[in-house]
């Protein structure tokens, strides 16, 4: 019996083991994509790089992998950004991990697909949708491109919202104000600010002045680089001015001078005059006796715009191609927090108009031309390719009528006369084949078979520091269905560059017109699969294009020009004086010297050719005297005409919105505010406002502008698979703008 007993026991053990194996294991809990936070306090613009913070909630075990965001671009094609391959996203069990990526939303109303692909092959995915009203969707819809966005880093309200209401009482048109109370929520990359028009930092709260950021923090460096590229910063430091000016802190680099002391301010006439209001600062007996804290700077590097006695209160200085405005008091501290003109003060610091310039013809521009922003006009101007013809609709109709007449009445009439109606089984398909082949041949004759690129480049050089920024616009034409791996390769004609940074992306069309980023109806994309941006956002991989289609692209790059030549003038009798020269080994055409409200039309400057300026300008080797003219006259064609009542008056030549001359359009973009802004152009300049450097002319800066000839290579090459897309017949425009200081003859330091 013992063998049978042993067999029975073994059988029971095996059965129990089999049942244990058959029972399913408890499923593991996967990571969860919990939420996203878009922009700054939910505010952002379509068509520009935007920070998106993704929150991932961990499962029951550690997970790591690649996090991706997929959003439609300006043409509705899905585009993807993801975390670097060598820096996987790690999610600890039960914890929340926050990761920030930068995306470019192509629609005001759209969706965002978030994917987390783990190393073991699992895919966690969730789609978030935007909502135009509070409570709708998972995140707010984007702002329209003609609205300004101001980001405020402050512990409390200091008048920014009041300033926005003064500009326009209509909430859908007034500037949007985002308030952050933690400096750690600032982007760590400069392009995170691309959709921001201005940043205001109010330092009265110790969390801002003594926060976690230090001088070499990535967030402080990103803000500084954005300002140098053309951003606008307002820094308010009264009571805590000494801490703000501490070199170990993140804000000292923006202080236009050195901290000397903290003064007591008891009179406010300088601030009241600067704000331009009619309501004084109301003081209690205590405030009148004690005053408020104000920062005294000495020495000062900038222009003093407001002062109280010998105390400078508002100082404006340029930094690279941007500007910094310093206010030496705190607007969120008594008694200024109760000042009725506090909003007007903030609007003055930001150079906002007292009333929004809503032009009645802007809607007409969208209807007739498809754009309401001047960047859309430039995009349209470079969308004309030599050798690629647009077939008129009338010609298509005419060919179709001829085709129908031939295969119908003519074919019947001829065969009936020959009494060979049965031959129609041969003549009908022959005519169809002939017309189909002819249409195919004519299409390729008209549209071409080569990839083409039209481009415009603007290169700005800060001659004082050697800092260079480049802005690139191009339209890429594809003769067939294909995908493109694109990069941008900048170059300078002379000298070496260091610290090169490049960004390449698609260029959107502001507005609600056909192909715009705020369409009235949703347009589905024919492309199911997405293309990718590199982790550094300097490469587009797998960009799909249809047959005979174009894509609008834009790039921004910066570098430091090692060994930049010196260029400096001195102010004499309100005009520049000194000597300057063409720094390149090739000629520059249509050269202009611009200072304050004056311009000298220098014409063509040969390689290294110099110009002497002394009231008038004298080009070496030429005997003509070049007198200064008003810059606005050059930009707008101001002339004196006979007005009503036989009175002489100045009028500007109306801006030509139909112009397809990239040089003319770009010149107006470069000095948009000085040309008259919206009132002159009947277009906005809110999509790429950094191109306009009008405000630098008010900070003792002059500019030398010139165009490279057609025989010179472009300043930036658009490359496919690492090879430049250069062909004979490609149109290109390259404009150089050199910004350099003008010394003041009796500068007193303030």
Residue pairs with C-beta under 8 A, 6 or more apart in sequence:
28 59
28 60
28 61
29 59
29 60
30 59
30 63
30 122
30 124
31 56
31 57
31 58
31 59
31 63
31 91
31 116
31 118
31 124
32 56
32 57
32 59
32 124
33 54
33 55
33 56
33 57
33 114
33 116
33 124
33 125
33 126
34 55
34 56
34 57
34 96
35 54
35 55
35 138
36 52
36 53
36 54
36 55
36 112
36 114
36 128
36 138
36 139
37 52
37 53
37 55
37 139
38 44
38 50
38 51
38 52
38 112
38 139
38 140
39 50
39 51
39 52
39 140
39 178
39 195
40 51
40 149
40 151
40 178
40 180
40 185
40 196
41 178
41 179
41 180
42 139
42 140
42 178
43 140
43 143
43 149
43 176
43 178
44 50
44 105
44 142
44 143
44 149
44 195
45 142
45 143
45 144
45 145
45 147
45 149
45 195
46 105
46 106
46 107
46 108
46 142
46 143
46 144
46 145
46 508
46 517
46 518
47 74
47 104
47 105
47 106
47 145
47 507
47 508
47 510
47 517
47 687
48 104
48 194
48 195
48 687
49 102
49 103
49 104
49 191
49 192
49 194
49 195
49 503
49 505
49 537
50 102
50 103
50 104
50 105
50 192
50 194
50 195
51 100
51 101
51 102
51 187
51 192
52 69
52 100
52 101
52 102
52 103
52 112
53 98
53 99
53 100
54 67
54 69
54 98
54 99
54 100
54 101
54 114
55 96
55 97
55 98
56 67
56 89
56 91
56 96
56 97
56 98
56 99
56 116
57 91
57 95
57 96
58 91
58 92
58 93
58 94
58 95
58 96
58 97
59 91
59 93
59 94
60 93
60 94
61 93
62 90
62 91
62 92
62 93
63 90
63 91
63 116
63 118
63 119
63 122
64 88
64 89
64 90
64 91
64 118
64 119
65 88
65 89
65 116
65 117
65 118
65 119
66 82
66 83
66 85
66 88
66 89
66 116
66 117
67 82
67 83
67 89
67 99
67 101
67 114
67 115
67 116
68 80
68 81
68 82
68 83
68 114
68 115
68 116
68 117
69 80
69 81
69 82
69 101
69 103
69 112
69 113
69 114
69 115
70 78
70 79
70 80
70 112
70 113
70 114
70 115
70 530
71 78
71 79
71 103
71 104
71 105
71 106
71 110
71 111
71 112
71 113
72 78
72 79
72 105
72 106
72 107
72 110
72 111
72 525
73 79
73 104
73 106
73 506
73 508
74 106
74 506
74 507
74 508
74 509
74 515
74 517
74 552
75 106
75 506
75 515
75 525
75 551
76 106
76 107
76 523
76 524
76 525
77 525
77 527
77 530
77 531
77 544
78 113
78 525
78 527
78 529
78 530
78 531
79 103
79 104
79 106
79 506
79 530
79 531
79 532
79 533
80 530
80 531
80 532
80 533
81 101
81 102
81 103
81 532
81 533
81 535
81 537
82 101
82 532
82 535
83 89
83 99
83 101
83 535
84 535
85 535
88 119
89 97
89 99
89 116
90 97
91 97
91 116
100 187
100 188
102 187
102 189
102 191
102 192
102 537
103 112
104 505
104 506
105 142
106 506
106 508
106 517
107 142
107 517
107 518
107 519
108 141
108 142
108 143
108 144
108 517
108 518
109 130
109 132
109 141
109 142
109 518
110 129
110 130
110 141
110 142
111 127
111 128
111 129
111 130
112 127
112 128
112 129
112 130
112 139
113 125
113 126
113 127
113 128
114 125
114 126
114 127
114 128
115 123
115 124
115 125
116 123
116 124
116 125
117 123
117 124
118 124
128 137
128 138
128 139
129 137
129 138
130 137
130 138
130 139
130 140
130 141
130 142
131 137
131 138
131 139
131 140
131 141
132 140
132 141
142 517
143 149
143 176
144 510
144 518
145 373
145 508
145 510
145 511
145 517
145 684
145 686
145 687
146 173
146 372
146 373
146 510
146 684
146 686
147 172
147 173
147 174
147 175
147 176
147 686
148 175
148 176
148 197
148 198
148 352
148 686
149 175
149 176
149 178
149 195
149 196
149 197
150 160
150 164
150 175
150 176
150 177
150 178
150 196
150 197
150 198
150 199
150 200
150 350
151 178
151 180
151 193
151 196
151 198
151 199
151 200
152 158
152 160
152 177
152 178
152 179
152 180
152 199
152 200
152 201
152 202
153 180
153 181
153 183
153 186
153 199
153 200
153 201
153 202
153 208
154 179
154 180
154 181
154 200
154 201
154 202
154 204
154 205
154 208
154 332
155 181
155 202
155 204
155 205
155 207
155 208
155 332
156 202
156 204
156 205
156 332
157 179
157 332
158 200
158 202
158 236
158 330
158 331
158 332
158 337
158 342
158 346
159 331
159 342
159 343
159 345
159 346
160 177
160 179
160 200
160 343
160 346
161 177
161 343
162 342
162 343
162 346
163 175
163 343
163 344
163 345
163 346
163 347
163 350
163 352
164 174
164 175
164 176
164 177
165 174
165 343
166 343
166 344
166 347
166 352
166 354
167 174
167 175
167 347
167 352
167 353
167 354
167 355
167 356
168 174
168 175
168 355
168 356
168 358
170 356
173 356
173 358
174 356
175 197
175 352
180 186
181 205
181 207
181 208
182 207
182 211
183 207
183 208
183 211
183 212
183 213
183 219
183 250
184 211
184 212
184 213
184 219
186 192
186 213
186 219
186 222
186 223
187 193
187 219
187 222
188 218
188 219
188 222
189 222
190 222
190 223
190 225
190 226
190 229
191 503
191 537
191 556
192 222
193 199
193 222
193 223
193 226
193 231
194 226
196 226
196 231
197 232
197 686
197 689
198 231
198 232
198 233
198 234
198 350
199 223
199 231
199 232
199 233
199 234
200 233
200 234
200 236
200 346
200 349
200 350
201 208
201 233
201 234
201 235
201 236
201 251
201 254
202 208
202 236
202 330
202 331
202 332
203 209
203 235
203 236
203 237
203 240
203 241
203 243
203 244
203 251
203 330
204 236
204 238
204 239
204 240
204 330
204 332
204 333
206 240
209 237
209 240
209 243
209 244
209 249
209 251
210 240
210 243
210 249
211 250
213 219
213 220
213 249
213 250
214 220
214 248
214 249
214 250
215 247
215 248
215 249
215 250
215 252
215 253
217 250
219 250
220 250
220 251
220 253
223 231
223 233
224 253
224 254
224 319
225 558
226 322
227 233
227 254
227 319
227 320
227 322
227 323
227 324
228 319
228 320
228 321
228 322
228 467
228 469
228 558
229 320
229 321
229 322
229 469
229 556
229 558
229 690
230 320
230 321
230 322
230 469
230 690
230 691
230 693
231 322
231 690
232 322
232 323
232 325
232 350
233 254
233 319
233 322
233 323
233 324
233 325
234 324
234 325
234 327
234 346
234 349
234 350
235 244
235 251
235 254
235 255
235 324
235 325
235 326
235 327
236 327
236 329
236 330
236 331
237 244
237 245
237 251
237 255
237 295
237 326
237 327
237 328
237 330
238 292
238 293
238 294
238 295
238 327
238 328
238 329
238 330
238 333
239 262
239 292
239 293
239 330
239 333
241 259
241 262
241 293
241 294
241 295
241 328
242 259
242 262
242 295
243 249
244 251
244 252
244 255
244 259
244 295
245 251
245 252
245 255
245 258
245 259
245 295
246 252
254 319
254 324
254 326
255 297
255 326
256 297
256 300
256 301
256 302
256 315
256 316
256 317
256 324
256 326
257 297
257 298
257 299
257 300
257 301
257 302
257 315
258 297
258 298
258 299
259 295
259 296
259 297
260 296
260 297
260 298
261 296
262 293
262 294
262 295
262 296
263 293
263 294
263 295
263 296
263 311
264 290
264 291
264 292
264 293
264 294
265 291
265 292
265 293
265 294
265 308
265 311
265 313
265 329
266 288
266 289
266 291
267 308
267 309
268 280
268 281
268 308
269 308
270 306
270 307
270 308
270 313
271 281
271 306
271 308
271 313
271 329
271 336
271 345
272 279
272 280
272 281
272 341
273 306
274 305
274 306
274 313
274 314
274 345
274 348
275 341
275 342
275 344
275 345
275 348
276 344
276 348
276 354
277 340
277 341
277 344
277 345
278 341
279 339
279 340
279 341
281 335
281 336
281 339
282 335
282 338
282 339
283 335
284 335
287 334
287 335
292 329
292 330
292 333
292 334
292 335
292 336
293 329
293 330
293 333
294 308
294 311
294 313
294 328
294 329
295 328
295 329
296 311
296 312
296 328
297 312
297 315
297 326
297 328
298 749
299 749
300 312
300 315
300 749
300 750
301 317
302 315
302 316
302 317
302 318
302 324
302 326
302 699
303 315
303 316
303 317
303 698
303 699
303 700
304 312
304 314
304 315
304 750
305 314
305 315
305 316
306 312
306 313
306 314
307 313
307 314
307 750
311 328
312 328
312 750
313 327
313 328
313 329
314 325
314 326
314 327
314 328
314 349
315 325
315 326
315 328
315 750
316 323
316 324
316 325
316 326
316 698
316 699
317 323
317 324
317 326
317 699
318 324
318 696
318 699
318 701
320 462
320 465
320 467
320 469
321 460
321 462
321 467
321 469
321 690
321 693
321 696
321 739
323 695
323 696
323 699
325 349
325 350
327 349
329 336
330 336
331 337
331 339
331 342
331 345
331 346
336 342
339 345
347 354
351 695
357 677
357 678
357 679
359 678
359 679
359 682
361 682
362 372
362 678
362 682
362 683
362 684
363 372
365 371
365 372
365 657
365 682
365 683
366 372
366 511
366 512
366 513
366 516
367 513
369 376
369 377
369 380
369 513
369 657
369 658
370 376
370 380
370 509
370 511
370 513
370 514
370 515
370 516
371 377
371 379
371 380
371 509
371 510
371 511
371 513
371 516
371 683
372 510
372 511
372 513
372 683
372 684
373 510
373 511
373 683
373 684
373 685
373 686
373 687
374 665
374 668
374 669
374 672
374 681
374 683
374 684
374 685
375 507
375 510
375 669
375 685
375 687
375 688
376 509
376 510
376 511
376 683
376 687
377 657
377 659
377 665
377 683
378 456
378 473
378 662
378 665
378 666
378 669
379 473
379 475
379 507
379 509
379 552
380 660
381 659
381 660
381 661
381 662
381 665
382 454
382 455
382 456
382 473
382 474
382 475
382 662
382 731
383 454
383 475
383 550
383 552
384 454
384 660
384 731
385 448
385 452
385 454
385 475
385 477
385 729
385 731
386 452
386 729
386 730
386 731
387 448
387 450
387 452
387 729
388 446
388 447
388 448
388 452
388 477
388 548
389 446
389 447
391 446
399 439
403 431
403 435
406 431
406 435
407 428
407 431
407 432
411 424
411 427
411 428
411 431
412 421
412 424
415 421
415 423
415 424
415 427
443 548
444 479
447 479
447 548
448 479
449 479
449 480
450 479
450 727
451 476
451 477
451 478
451 479
451 720
451 725
451 727
452 476
452 477
452 725
452 727
452 729
452 730
453 474
453 475
453 476
453 477
453 718
453 725
453 726
453 727
453 730
454 474
454 475
454 477
454 730
454 731
454 732
455 472
455 473
455 474
455 475
455 714
455 716
455 718
455 730
455 731
455 732
455 733
456 472
456 473
456 474
456 662
456 666
456 732
456 733
456 734
456 735
457 470
457 471
457 472
457 473
457 714
457 715
457 716
457 732
457 733
457 734
457 735
458 470
458 471
458 666
458 670
458 691
458 735
458 737
459 468
459 469
459 470
459 471
459 492
459 715
459 734
459 735
459 736
459 737
460 468
460 469
460 470
460 471
460 693
460 737
460 738
460 739
461 467
461 468
461 561
461 564
461 736
461 737
461 738
461 739
462 468
462 739
462 740
463 564
463 565
463 566
463 567
463 568
463 738
463 739
463 740
463 741
464 739
464 740
464 741
465 560
466 560
466 561
466 562
466 563
466 564
467 558
467 560
467 561
468 492
468 497
468 558
468 559
468 560
468 561
469 556
469 557
469 558
470 490
470 555
470 556
470 557
470 558
470 715
470 716
471 554
471 555
471 556
471 688
471 690
471 691
472 488
472 490
472 553
472 554
472 555
472 556
472 557
472 715
472 716
472 718
473 507
473 552
473 553
473 554
474 552
474 553
474 554
474 555
474 718
475 550
475 551
475 552
475 553
476 484
476 486
476 545
476 550
476 551
476 553
476 718
476 725
477 548
477 549
477 550
478 484
478 545
478 546
478 547
478 548
478 549
478 550
478 551
479 547
479 548
480 547
481 544
481 545
481 546
481 547
482 544
482 545
483 531
483 542
483 543
483 544
483 545
484 540
484 542
484 543
484 545
484 720
485 539
485 540
485 541
485 542
485 543
485 720
485 721
486 504
486 539
486 540
486 543
486 553
486 718
486 719
486 720
487 502
487 504
487 538
487 539
487 540
487 718
487 719
487 722
488 502
488 504
488 538
488 555
488 557
488 716
488 717
488 718
488 719
489 716
489 717
489 718
489 719
489 724
490 500
490 502
490 557
490 559
490 715
490 716
491 713
491 715
491 716
491 717
492 559
492 561
492 715
493 584
493 585
493 586
493 712
493 715
494 583
494 584
494 585
495 561
495 562
495 563
495 564
496 561
496 562
496 563
497 559
497 560
497 561
497 562
498 559
498 560
498 562
499 558
499 559
499 560
500 557
500 558
500 559
501 557
501 558
501 559
502 538
502 555
502 556
502 557
503 537
503 538
503 555
503 556
503 557
504 537
504 538
504 539
504 540
504 553
504 554
504 555
505 533
505 537
505 540
505 553
505 554
505 555
506 540
506 551
506 552
506 553
506 554
507 552
507 553
507 554
508 516
508 517
508 552
508 687
509 515
509 516
509 517
509 552
510 516
510 517
510 518
510 684
510 686
510 687
511 517
511 518
512 518
512 519
512 520
526 546
527 544
529 542
529 544
531 540
531 541
531 542
531 543
531 544
532 540
532 541
532 542
533 539
533 540
533 541
534 540
534 541
543 551
545 551
553 718
554 688
555 716
557 716
564 583
565 581
565 583
567 580
567 581
567 583
567 704
567 738
567 740
568 578
568 740
568 741
568 742
568 743
569 576
569 577
569 578
569 580
569 595
569 613
569 702
569 740
569 742
569 743
570 576
570 577
570 578
570 742
570 743
570 744
570 745
571 577
571 700
571 742
571 743
571 744
571 745
572 614
572 615
572 745
573 615
574 596
575 595
575 598
575 613
575 615
575 628
576 593
576 595
576 598
576 613
576 702
576 742
577 613
577 614
577 615
578 612
578 613
579 610
579 611
579 612
579 613
580 593
580 610
580 611
580 613
580 704
580 740
581 605
581 608
581 609
581 610
581 611
582 588
582 591
582 605
582 606
582 607
582 608
582 609
582 610
582 706
583 608
583 738
584 607
584 608
584 736
585 607
585 608
586 607
586 708
586 709
586 712
587 604
587 605
587 606
587 607
587 609
587 709
588 604
588 605
588 706
588 707
588 708
588 736
589 603
589 604
589 706
589 707
589 708
589 709
590 603
590 604
590 663
590 706
590 707
591 601
591 602
591 603
591 604
591 605
591 704
591 705
591 706
591 707
592 599
592 600
592 601
592 602
592 634
592 703
592 704
592 705
592 706
593 599
593 600
593 602
593 611
593 613
593 617
593 702
593 703
593 704
593 705
594 600
594 631
594 671
594 697
594 702
594 703
594 704
594 705
595 697
595 702
595 703
595 742
596 697
596 698
597 630
597 631
597 632
597 674
597 697
598 628
598 629
598 630
598 631
599 628
599 629
599 630
599 631
599 634
600 613
600 616
600 617
600 626
600 627
600 628
600 629
601 626
601 629
601 634
602 611
602 617
602 619
602 626
603 619
605 611
605 619
605 706
609 619
609 620
609 621
610 619
610 620
611 617
611 618
611 619
611 620
612 618
612 620
615 628
616 625
616 626
616 627
616 628
617 625
617 626
617 628
618 625
618 626
619 626
630 638
631 671
631 674
632 638
632 674
632 675
632 676
633 639
635 667
635 668
635 671
635 674
635 675
636 652
636 653
636 655
636 675
636 676
636 680
637 652
637 653
638 650
638 651
638 652
638 653
639 650
639 651
639 653
640 648
640 649
640 650
641 648
641 649
641 650
641 651
642 648
643 649
643 651
652 676
652 680
655 668
655 680
655 681
655 682
655 683
656 664
657 681
657 682
657 683
659 665
662 733
663 707
663 733
663 735
666 691
666 733
666 735
668 675
668 681
669 685
669 688
669 691
669 692
670 691
670 692
670 693
670 705
670 735
670 737
671 692
671 693
671 694
672 681
672 685
672 689
672 691
672 692
672 694
673 692
673 694
673 695
674 694
674 697
675 681
677 685
678 684
678 685
685 691
685 692
693 703
693 737
693 739
696 703
696 739
697 703
700 741
700 742
700 743
700 744
701 739
701 740
701 741
701 742
702 739
702 740
702 741
702 742
703 737
703 738
703 739
703 740
704 737
704 738
704 740
705 735
705 736
705 737
705 738
706 735
706 736
707 733
707 734
707 735
707 736
708 715
708 734
708 735
708 736
710 732
712 734
714 726
714 732
714 734
715 734
715 736
717 724
717 725
717 726
718 724
718 725
719 725
